[in-house]
Every structure is written in structure tokens, then in C-alpha cells.
Amino acid sequence: MIGGPDPILARLKPGAAVVIIRLRSMGDTVLTTPALALLHEARPDLEIFVAVERPWDRLLESNPALAGVIPFERGGRWNALAAVRRLHAPLCVNLHGGSTSAWLTALAGARWRAGFGHFAFQAVYNVRIPRAQEILGRASDAPVHTAEHLASAVFYLGVGQREIPGARLFAGDPPARPPYAVLHAAASDITKQWPAARFAELARRLRREQGLEPLLLAGPGEDGLLAGMKEFTTFDNLSLGEMMALLKGAELFVGNDSGPAHVAAAFGVPCVAIFGSSDSRVWYPWKTRRQVVESAGGIQAVEVEAVRQAVLAVLPARSVLQA
């Protein structure tokens, strides 16, 4: 197969289009931005486009590494395919690996179709990217953060290996508020969701001991999580842009392992991430002051005091919580 010793990037003509397929979630999209930055810095002449599902295309707006974003909707997949094919891109890189992204890659019309060697539907790819551990020179069983995994793909394609940068997002001005902390109480699964009552207790401690106003965040349809938190300002219907601006201005983020944690980290906000069933070595907040809190007994066993101590560890030295 085509690959590392004869890198694809060296074969691309100046100004060529490159399509990156990155479907699905908020966190995945955020953690793709370091790889996009690396690719752009190595070949600023290339026209880089990302195909990403709505509404996560909003996360890539104003990104200087990109020539454009191709929104993908389940009911309009043929529109996305037509947009990809109009680019006549010689290189299509699938960073997702599922059946839909494989379909889009196969029909993109690209000369070179790259995907990781462990992806399903291997017949789609004529550039098969080794596992990240091999590319990064690590032990075969070593944990690899998602940002590193995605960046390893562009290293294999010809970007010179160097330190992987932080994620990068762009948002409007934060709301004009006194210093505040954002607490995100939602998660994609109950095994990743710290009890709402403990978020409320932590919020009271932050207000009383630290002087930070707690803002409680959940997503559309998740307002039930905030039902017992009427003493605080809560948000459950923010647009993605509004959520990004809110997180951008925070002094602190505390939340479950979920997309908003990665958004906060992209803005350099100190983060405390509470983990349950997912692997913290793969999903911790990337390139920001951070602490991970987890328990062998699962997320329901994580105590408020453990999270409080993690908050102490990430806040600037001037901020001291009182016992």
C-alpha cells in the first residue's frame, strides 16, 4: 500500500484540495482541529475541506486551516457527496471509520483514499494508515489520546512529526458577567453522568468558598437534570455558538466526560473532568490545566470532596478554596 516512506502530501500539487471526513460528535470534531492545524502548517497551499455532521460544522467556523466545511445531514447525504465530488480532491482522508464515512470516501472520486488499517471496509482505502502507536513510536498497548490518534494520521501522510498543539475554536464575545464557573451536568450515558445533586453541592461550595458564580449547563431535552438547581442560573437551550461563547469566558469548567469539556479546553479554561465508563487516558481535556476524577466504583462513587480537591489543583494560585 501507499504510505509513509513515500508520503502522499509530497505528491499533491500546489493548491490541491483535500477532503477530511469527520462525522459524529462534538468532542471528536474539537479534537480533530490539532490535526487540521498541523496539516495546514505543513502545506498552507492546500485547500482543506472537512465533511462533518450538523450541528458540529459550527465548531469549525472561522478556522484558518480550512478552505471550507461540508455539512452532512442524514437526509441529505447525496448533497454532501455531490459537494465533495465537485472539489475533484486527489486525497480523501477518513478519520471516522464507520459505514457512512466509508461510503462517502469510496465515492469521493479521490485518487488516494486514506483510512486507518483497523477500520472496517478496508477495500475502500488504498492508503492504509498504521495504528497510532506505531506512527508515534510507542508500545503497542500504550494509551493514545484521541487528539494524538487523529494527528498521527497526518504524520503518516507526510507532515513532519512535532508536538501536537491544543485544539482551536473560534467564538463570539463571552457574556458580560462576574467571574463564573460552568458546571456541565449532562452526559451521553448514565454510566458517564455524575449525580446532579453532587453538582449542586459543588456549585454551592464554589459560590461560597471561591466567589465564582456557578452556571449550570445541559443540552436541549436535558432540562430534567437541572430541575433541582433553581437557586442557580441554568442553561438548557443554548445554541452551539452561545455555548462556545459561555465556555470561552469561564474561569473554570467542571463536568462529565463529554463534548463541552473539550470545548472548554480548546479555549484554555482550567478543566476538571469526572469520568465513569470511558477511558480517561484517551479522552481527558487536551492541552489545558486539567484534573481527572474517577473511581474504581464508577462515577456514582466519586465524592464531592474529590472533585473539590481537583478544582483546587487547577485554579490559579491566587484562588484558594476554604475548608
Buried (B, 14 or more C-beta within 10 A) or exposed (E): EBBBEEBBBEBBEEEBBBBBBBBBBBBBBBBBBBBBBBBBEBBEEBBBBBBBBEBBBBBBBEBEBBBBBBBBEEEEEEEBBEBBBEBEBBBBBBBBBBEBBBBBBBBBBBBBBBBBBEBEBEEBBBBBBBBBBBBBEBEEEEEBBBBBBBBBBBBBBBBEBEEBBBBBBBBEEBEEEEEBBBBBBBBBEEEBBBBBEBBBBBBBBBBEBBEBBBBBBBBEEBBEBBEEBEEBEBBBEBEBBBBBBBBBBBBBBBBBBBBBBBBBBBBEBBBBBBBBBBEBEBBBBBBBBBBBBBBEEEBEEBEBEBBBBBBBEBBEEEBEBEE
